[in-house]
Amino acid sequence: MSFADKIVNSIDDLPTLPSIYLRLLEVLKNPDASSKDIANVLSTDPPSAIKILKHINTPFYGLKTQCDSLLQAVTYLGYNEIKNLVLAIAIIKLFNKVRSLDDLNIVDFWKHSIAVGIATRMIGNQINARNIDNYLLSGLLHDIGKLVFIIHFYEEYSEIVHYAKINKKTIDEVESMYFGTTHMVIGEILAERWMLPDSIRRAIRFHRNGISDGKHSQLISAVHIADLMSRTVQLGDPGDDMIPKPSINALRELDLPFTFFTDSIEFFSNEYNNSVSILLN
């Protein structure tokens, strides 16, 4: 069995998603489910409910009045956005005991992931993207495959991160050298096991290059550019110190205004700080 096969098989040993998310999926299978039904599920997990209410009241969502109840939150955000926000909170909680590496603190890993989620959603808003509710989650989960490596191949991945930083390599280059596969491939497989939408799975798989033939190219491009934005302003730690050149195809796909980055940096920084404070506490 190859190293890559061992890694793929190790995914089956990961914990299942928390019960609140699974219960929410069950409710959403019912076409007659109401906002009250969803709010009732959320209320069974007070820590998650508090995070949802705090997050929705940040400037990120642009509410004109304070949102004080879960029912209001569900009504405003919609079912899919709430589901994705619950999943984001659940996954961070699920992996909150992962050990840090000598060269990669796990809190800094999540800070980078949160930054990419925020930036991806900002880009989606800018381009008036369809399925905008998948943008935050896609950015947040873009590096989730790295956690599989850390959990099951801790010593090997410690060497990979160290080598990448010392030798100025992107981490996926070194992963491929050591493992014969990358965190993008493993992340896509994990997202498939979790039955996440195809658009999110493809964004995880192709975010490094920023483009792929077929569907969901705007979302893939958005995660790609958001990752580079977060690396440029050094929010969190992706496991290497590189800032690769952006994909020209991704830039063309998004067609962002020339001033987008300079105009959005203050809002980006503020929302990053708000989200880190909420999601990591």
Summary of the structure (lengths in Angstrom):
residues: 281
radius of gyration: 18.3
end to end distance: 40.5
largest distance: 57.3
contacts: 943
relative contact order: 0.14
helix: 68%
strand: 1%
